């Protein structure tokens, strides 16, 4: 992987360059990048507040199959169907309130501003992040459950 651009926005990956081998997929927030490697591990770089520092969840970033990003946070689905997020809490980087529901996840979609929606095997949807950006589906939960 070769990077360029503003250093504090992910343009400088020199401190993780040796880890950027066998990369399958790269996802970006506004100021950070996350790369999924062949072995399912994840390497991040860029603005730490926007997900460039994944050290708080590093042990949980194993067997990652998919990553989505808002403007300031990442969410990943692991091989066991569980999901985890990191980055700016105001952009969806804190999924602790719904963590127990993030099992059997098939897909995650993100808004650009700060919310994630996880579609589960049973068809249910779990959201987190900024309520006004789609992070709160309380008012339509019954409608979504019947789709």
N, C-alpha and C positions, 0 to 999 in steps of 0.2 A: 504494500500500500504506500502510495506517495501522497503527501498532503501539501497544501499551499494556502496562502491567504493570511488573514489576520491571526497572529499567534494566539491571542487570548480567546479566539473563537474557533479553535480547533485546527488552525492552519499550521501549527507546529506540533508534530507528533514525535519529536526526537526522543522524548523520555519513555515512549512505549514502542518505538520503531522496531526493536528486536522481537517484540511480541506480535507484530503485524505480519505474520506469515500464515499461510493456509486459511485465509479469510474467505468466507462464503458470502457474507452479506454485511452491508454497512447501512446504518440508519443515523439520522441527524436531528438534533433539536436546533434551535436558533444559533446556539454557540458551542455545541459539543457533538461528538460522534461516538457511536458504539458499534463495534465490529463483532460479529459472530464468527468464530473459528470452526474448522472442521470437527474438532473434538467437543463442540458445544459450549466452550468457554467464551467469555466476553471480555474484550479490551475496550476501555473508554479513554477519551482524551478531550481536551478543550476546557471550557469554562466549568469549574467544579460545581457552581450553583445551578447549572443547567444540565447536570447529569454527567459531566466529564470526569467526576470522581465517583466511582462506584464502590469504594472501599467499604462502605457500611453494609453492602449486600454481596460483596465479592464471594463469600462462601456459598451463597444461594444461586450464583450465576453459573451453574453447571447443567449440562444437558439442555441448553437453550436452543429452541427451534425457531422462534420468531421474536422480533423486537419491533415495537411501534414507538412513535415519539410525538409529544406535544411540542410547543415552543420551548419548554424548559424542563422536560422530564422524559424518562424512558419507562416502558413497561415490557417485560419479557415473559414468554410462555416457555416453560420447561417441558422436557420429554414426558414427565409424569402428569402433565395437564395443569400443574399449579402455575401461578403467575406472581410476579413481584415487580415493584416499581421503585425508582430512585430518581433523584434530582430535586428540583424546586418543589416543595410541598404545595405551593399555591398554583402549580401547573400540573398537578396529578402525581407528583413524586412521592406522595405518602399514601399508601393503600392500606395502612393498618386497620382502619375502620371497617374494611370489607375483606380483609385478608382471609378470614375463615370461609368466605364464599368463593374465593378464587381457586377452586378445584374443578377439575374436568373442563378446563377452558379450551375451546377450539380455536378461537380467533379473538384478537384485540384490535379495536379501531380507536384512533385518537383524533381529537379536534386540534386545530392549530394553536388555540389559545390556552387550553389547560384542562382537558377532561379525557378520560378513557372509558370505553365501553367494552366489556368482555362478554362474548357469547359462549355459553356453556353447552355441553353435550345434550342436556335436556331442553335446550331452546331458551332457557332463561337468560336474562341480561343483568350484569352487575356493572354499575358505574361508580366512578370516583373522580375527584378533582373539583374544579370550580363549578359550583351548582349552575351558574348562569351560562356556562359553556357546555352544558350537557352532563355534568357530573352528578346530577340528582334527578332520578326518574320517578321519584315518589308519586307524582301526580298522574303518571301514565303507566305505572307498573302493571296494573290489571290488564290494560290493553296490550302491552308487550307480551305478557304471559300467555295470551290467547292466540298469538300469531303462529 
